[in-house]
Amino acid sequence: MPAGGRAPAARALRLGVAGPVGVGKSSLIATVCRALGAELRIGVITNDIYTDEDARFLRSAGVLEPERIRAVETGACPHTAIRDDVTANLLATEDLERDFDPLDLVIIESGGDNLTATFSPALVDAQIFVLDVAGGGDVARKGGPGIGRADLLVVNKTDLAPHVGVDVAQMVSDASAARENRAVVALSRSDDASVAQLRAWVLGVLDSFRAGAHVAQDPGPMAPHFHADEDGGYVHSHDDDGRAHDHAHTH
């Protein structure tokens, strides 16, 4: 059954993690694996354009058996493989689930993208969007489908807030307002209480999924955005179902 419907408990919960470059997506995944690895059977799929650097980081961190961490090289803008054509990620996920059956949780990490990146519900059952305090305290107010409608928004690296002049409580309040009170976690991997919040959220979604009560939500298509290339660049836009492209080249 595709991730967009009510999924049977026999399949692993598929959890997407998206957000801009440098917000700490890989370290968040490592934190989840450390917090839950003793009680859940976890696998990870990472996405990079031309490398397997994120997969190598997670393997070197020792959070899972190396064979449970697979890399997808997208060869294109990161959101393409999580939103437009999910085939490579879906095949990698199904291979991982088959090789290590049964798994409880597969985490799929997007390559670093912009504030509008979202996963297709055909790929994941739930998704986390990650911001960090170093990006500025106002970024949560800027909205977008990931910030506004992902299942969970994580405000990451809160331990850095005093060094970058960010009021974490205000940033979380702004995020909650932008999300109409959907879940927000202010996280530092060195803060046990915030890690416990993240852990509890994942377990709650997993329980709902196993009970057949969880339905994957679509945060909506990415907004049109510009990509530079050797010809000057092009605008990349998506239609309402996330499949169409409009590449208008500029010179």
C-alpha positions in Angstrom: 0.0 0.0 0.0 1.4 3.5 -0.8 2.4 5.7 2.1 -0.6 8.0 1.3 -3.2 5.6 2.7 -3.8 3.8 5.9 -0.8 1.5 6.1 -0.6 -2.0 7.6 1.4 -2.4 10.7 3.6 -5.0 9.0 5.4 -2.3 7.1 7.9 0.0 8.7 6.9 3.6 9.4 8.6 5.8 6.8 9.6 9.2 8.3 11.0 12.0 6.1 13.4 14.6 7.4 13.8 17.8 5.3 15.2 21.3 5.7 17.9 23.7 4.4 21.6 22.9 4.2 23.3 22.9 7.6 20.4 22.8 9.9 21.4 19.5 11.4 19.3 16.9 9.7 21.9 14.2 9.9 22.6 14.9 13.5 18.9 14.9 14.3 18.7 11.4 12.7 21.6 10.3 14.7 19.9 11.5 17.8 16.7 9.6 17.0 18.8 6.4 16.4 20.6 6.8 19.7 17.3 7.5 21.6 15.4 4.6 20.0 17.9 2.2 18.7 17.7 -0.1 21.7 13.9 -0.6 21.3 13.2 -0.1 17.6 14.6 -1.7 14.5 15.7 1.3 12.4 17.0 1.8 8.9 18.1 5.1 7.2 18.1 6.3 3.6 20.1 9.5 2.9 20.0 11.7 -0.2 22.9 13.7 -1.6 23.2 15.0 -5.2 26.6 13.5 -6.1 28.0 11.9 -2.9 27.1 9.6 0.0 28.6 12.0 2.6 25.5 12.0 4.9 25.4 8.2 4.9 29.1 8.1 5.7 28.6 10.6 8.6 25.9 8.4 10.1 27.9 5.2 9.7 31.0 6.8 11.3 28.8 8.0 14.2 28.1 4.3 15.0 24.3 4.9 15.6 23.3 1.8 13.6 24.9 -1.1 11.9 26.5 0.3 8.7 24.4 -2.0 6.5 21.2 -0.4 7.7 22.2 3.0 6.3 21.8 3.4 2.5 22.6 6.3 0.3 20.7 7.6 -2.8 22.6 9.9 -5.1 19.9 12.0 -6.7 21.9 13.6 -9.5 19.5 16.6 -9.5 18.0 19.2 -7.1 17.3 17.4 -3.8 13.6 17.8 -3.8 13.2 16.0 -7.1 13.9 12.7 -5.5 11.6 13.3 -2.5 8.7 15.1 -4.3 8.7 14.8 -8.1 10.0 11.3 -8.9 10.3 9.2 -5.7 11.3 6.0 -7.5 14.9 5.8 -6.4 14.0 6.5 -2.7 11.1 4.1 -2.8 13.1 1.3 -4.3 15.9 1.9 -1.7 13.4 1.9 1.1 11.8 -1.3 -0.1 15.2 -3.0 -0.5 16.2 -2.0 3.0 12.9 -3.2 4.5 13.2 -6.5 2.6 16.9 -7.0 3.6 16.3 -6.3 7.3 12.7 -7.5 7.7 11.1 -6.6 10.0 12.0 -3.0 10.5 9.9 -0.6 12.7 11.1 2.7 11.3 12.8 3.9 8.1 14.1 7.5 8.2 14.6 9.2 4.8 16.8 12.3 4.8 16.4 14.8 2.1 19.4 16.5 0.7 19.7 20.1 1.9 17.1 22.3 0.2 15.2 25.5 0.7 12.3 26.4 3.0 9.7 25.0 0.6 11.0 21.4 0.4 8.4 18.7 1.1 8.1 15.0 0.8 5.5 13.3 -1.4 3.0 11.3 0.7 3.7 8.5 -1.8 7.1 8.1 -0.2 6.7 8.9 3.5 4.0 8.5 6.1 5.1 11.5 8.2 7.7 14.2 7.8 9.8 16.4 10.0 11.0 19.9 8.8 14.1 21.2 10.5 15.2 24.8 11.1 18.1 25.9 13.3 18.6 29.0 15.4 21.7 30.0 13.4 19.4 30.7 10.5 17.8 33.6 12.4 15.0 33.9 14.9 12.6 35.2 12.3 12.8 32.3 9.9 10.0 30.4 11.5 7.6 33.3 10.7 8.4 33.2 7.0 6.2 30.1 6.6 6.1 27.8 3.6 4.6 24.3 3.3 7.4 22.6 5.2 7.3 25.0 8.1 3.6 25.3 8.1 2.3 21.8 7.5 5.0 19.2 8.2 3.9 16.7 10.9 6.6 18.1 13.2 8.8 21.2 13.1 12.1 21.0 14.9 13.9 24.2 15.9 17.4 22.7 16.2 20.7 23.6 17.9 19.0 25.6 20.6 22.3 25.5 22.6 23.7 28.0 20.1 21.0 30.5 20.7 22.9 32.7 23.2 25.8 32.9 20.6 23.6 34.1 17.7 21.2 36.4 19.6 18.1 34.3 19.2 15.2 34.1 21.7 14.3 30.4 21.5 10.9 30.9 23.3 9.9 33.6 20.8 11.1 31.5 17.8 9.0 28.5 19.1 6.0 30.8 19.7 6.3 32.2 16.1 6.6 28.7 14.8 3.5 27.5 16.7 1.5 30.4 15.3 2.7 29.8 11.7 1.8 26.1 12.2 -1.6 26.8 13.8 -0.4 25.0 16.9 0.9 21.8 15.1 3.8 20.1 16.9 7.0 22.0 17.5 10.1 20.7 19.3 13.0 23.0 20.4 15.9 20.6 20.3 19.5 20.4 21.4 21.1 17.0 21.2 22.9 17.8 24.5 19.6 18.5 26.3 18.0 15.3 27.5 14.6 16.8 28.0 14.3 18.0 24.4 15.6 14.6 23.1 12.9 13.0 25.2 10.3 15.2 23.5 11.5 14.1 20.1 11.6 10.5 21.1 8.0 10.6 22.5 6.8 12.3 19.3 8.3 9.5 17.1 6.9 6.8 19.3 3.4 8.5 19.2 3.4 8.5 15.4 4.6 4.9 15.3 1.8 3.8 17.7 -0.8 5.6 15.6 0.7 4.0 12.4 0.6 0.5 13.8 -3.0 1.0 14.9 -3.9 2.0 11.4 -5.0 5.4 12.6 -2.3 7.5 10.9 -2.9 9.0 7.5 0.0 10.6 5.6 -0.6 14.3 5.0 0.6 16.3 2.0 2.1 19.6 3.0 1.5 20.9 -0.5 3.8 21.4 -3.5 6.9 23.5 -3.4 6.7 27.1 -4.5 8.4 28.1 -7.8 12.1 28.7 -7.2 15.3 29.5 -9.2 18.2 27.2 -10.0 21.4 28.6 -11.4 23.2 26.6 -14.2 25.7 27.1 -16.9 23.1 28.7 -19.1 22.1 31.3 -16.5 19.4 29.3 -14.6 15.8 28.3 -14.7 12.6 28.6 -12.7 11.4 25.2 -11.3 7.7 25.0 -10.5 5.4 22.3 -9.5 1.7 21.7 -10.1 -0.8 20.8 -7.4 0.0 17.1 -7.4 3.8 17.6 -7.3 4.5 15.9 -10.6 4.7 18.5 -13.3 7.7 20.8 -14.1 8.0 24.1 -15.8 11.6 24.8 -16.7 11.7 28.3 -18.1 15.4 29.0 -18.9 16.8 32.5 -18.7 19.9 33.7 -20.4 
